[in-house]
Amino acid sequence: MGIVQYLIYMVILMAIPMWAQSRVRRNYAKYSEVPNSTGLSGAQVARKILDDNGLYDVTIEEVSGTLTDHYDPSSKVVRLSSGIYHGDSIAGTAVAAHEVGHAIQDATNYSPLRIRHALVPLANLGSSLSYILIFAGFLLQIFNLALIGVIFFAFAVLFQLVTLPVEFNASSRARDQIVSLGIVKRDEERQAGKVLNAAALTYVAAALVAFMELLRFILMLVASNNRDNN
């Protein structure tokens, strides 16, 4: 890959997640200004869905930051950022319901979620060591070292790929819950869907970028191996 092609590749690599993040922030900002018709806060939405699914042991906590919302399976806690926790917006409803979707996945032993949890140690190892091993291997011309790095990186990519069905399923559960429980009206469901779809794009973008990098490393390995054998 020439220098010009490499620069173009890197620009694309950075542009994809930036575009996805901009979609999330734009939709979140827009629908954060639109109140839901029930007047329920994000915390109340989360509690209502949890209780309706019999998840009385799952608690809800407020955390600082923006879009820092997540479900912690080890503590059985849905953590909502302050704006989501206290606000009654369409965006807050969608985000709170999505995080509860993960709690429902956990309670029902949703297979992709279990696989993702099992991959966390390998994915963390791949994220922290793979680039060091890959570039050290190529720099020192130690093929096996670079190969180990690529294998570690492949685990990180696998984690990203498994994350896709987990996140899409959580969003699907969220939409079903807020509609079936009457938390949103039909026109509000469409607006909440825009927030959820934009958020899903960030995971698609992350998986795409990771896969592109893995493919690049594999091609570099093949080229290096061919040079050594010639």
N, C-alpha and C positions, 0 to 999 in steps of 0.2 A: 504494500500500500504506500503510494507516494505521499509526500508531505501535504499536497493540496487535498488529495482524497481523504487523508487522515483528519485534516482540519474540518472538512465538510462533515465527516462522520461524527466528530466530536460536537460540532454545532447541533447536528440532528439529535445526538444523544442527550444534550442539555435541553434542547427545545421541547422534546416530547413531554417530560415531566413538568416543565414550566407551564406548558399549555394546559395540561390536565389540572394543575394546581390553580391556575387562573380561572378555569371553569368552576371549580369547587368554590373558590372565594367569591366569585361573581354571583353564583346562584345562592350561596349562603347569605351574602350581604343583601341580596334582593329580597329573599323570602324571610329574612330575619325581621324585616319591616312589616310583614303581613301577619296579623294575628290570626290564630285559629278560631273557629266559631264557638268552640266549647269553653274557651278561656282557661284551659288547663295548662299548667306549666310543664316544662320538660320532665321535672321530677314526678309530677302527678301522672303524666302519661306513662312514664316508665313503671310507676307503682301499679297503675291500673292494669297494664298488660301483664306484669309479673304475677299479680294476684289472680288474674283470670286464668293463668296457666299453672296455678298452684305453686308458684315459686316464692313462697312466703319467706324462705330462708335467705333469699338474695336481697342484699341491702343496696341502698343508693347513697352515694356520697358526692359532695361538691368538690371540684378541683379547680385550680387556677388555670389561666390561659384561655386561648381560643382554639376551638376544634381539637381539644386535648381529650375528648370523650373516648372512653374505652370500657371494655368489660374485663375484669380480672377473675379468671376462673379459679385461681388458687385461693382467693379470699371470698369468692362468690359475691363480688361487689360490682355494680354498675356505677362508673364514675362519670359524672357530667360536668362540663365546664360551666362556670358561673352563669354565662349568658343563656345557656341551654337549660340549666337547672331551674333558674327563676323565671325565664321568659316564657311567653305563651305564643310564640311565633310558629308558623308552618315549618320553618327550617328546624326549630328546636324540637318540634313534634317528630319530624322525620329522623333526626339524629338520635334522639332518645329511644325511639322505637327500634332503630337499627341496632343499637347497643344491646337492647333487651333481646333482640333476635339472636345475638351471640349467646346470651344466657339460656335461651330456649334450646339452642343447638347443644350447649353443654349438658343440659338436663336430659336431653333425648339421645345423648351419645352419637351425635352426628359425625359420621366417619371422617369426612375431610377435616373437621376441626381436630379430631384426635390425631390424625396423621400430621397436621400442621404442628400441634404441640410436641409430637415426638421428634419432629425435624428441627425444632428450635436450637438445641445444642449444636447440631451439625451446621445449621445455617449461620449461627453466630461465629462458629469457627471459620467457616468459609468466608464470611464477610470480613473478618479481622486478619486472616492469614493468607488468603488466596492471592491477592495482588502482590504481596511481598514475595511469596514463593514463586509465582509466575515470572515476575520481572527479574528476580535473583537467578532463576533457572536460565532465562534467556541471556542475561548479562554474563553469567559465568559459563554459559554453554553446557549446562547440566540438564539434559533432556528430562530425566526422571523427576528432578526437582520441580521443573515447570509442569510436568504432567500431574504431579501430586497437587500442585496449586490449582490446576484446572479442575481436577476432581473435587476439591474442596469448594471451588466456585460453583460447580454443578449442583451441589447440595443447596447453596444459597438460591440458585435459580429454581430448583425444584420447590423450595419453600414459597417462592413468589408465585409459582404456577398453582400450587395447592391452595394458596390464599384466595385465588380468584373464585372458585366455587363457594368457599366459606363466606366471602363478602357478598357475593351476589345472592346467595341463599338467605343471609341475614337481612338483606334489603327486601327480598321477596316476602319473608316472614313479617317484616315491619309493615309493609303495605297491607298485607292480609289482616294483620291485627288492628291497625288504626281504622280500617274500613269496617271490619266485622264488629268492632266494639263501638262504632259510631263516633270515634274521636274526631274524624274529619268528614266533610261532605264530599260529594263527587268532584266538584271543581277543585277542592283543596287536595284531593288525592293526586290529581295531575300535577299540582304545584309541588307537593311533597315528593312525587316521583322524580321531578327534575333535580331536586337536591340529592336524592339517593343515587340517581344515574350519574350525576357529575362526580360524586364521591367515588363511585365504582370505577370511573375512568382513571383515577389516580393509581389504582391497583393494576389496571390493564397497562398503563404507561410504565409502571415500575417493572412489571413482568416482561414487557417488550424490550425495555432497555437492558435488563439483565440477560435476556436471551440473545440479544444482539452482541453483547460483550462476550458471552460464552462462545458464540459462533466465531467471533473474531479470534479468540484465544485458541480454539480448536484449529482454525485455519493456520494460525501462526505455528502451532505444534506440528502440523502436517508439513508445512513448508520447511521447518527446521529439520525434521526427520528426513525429508527428501534430500536436503543439502548434505546431511551427514552421510547418507547412503550413496551419494554420487562421488 
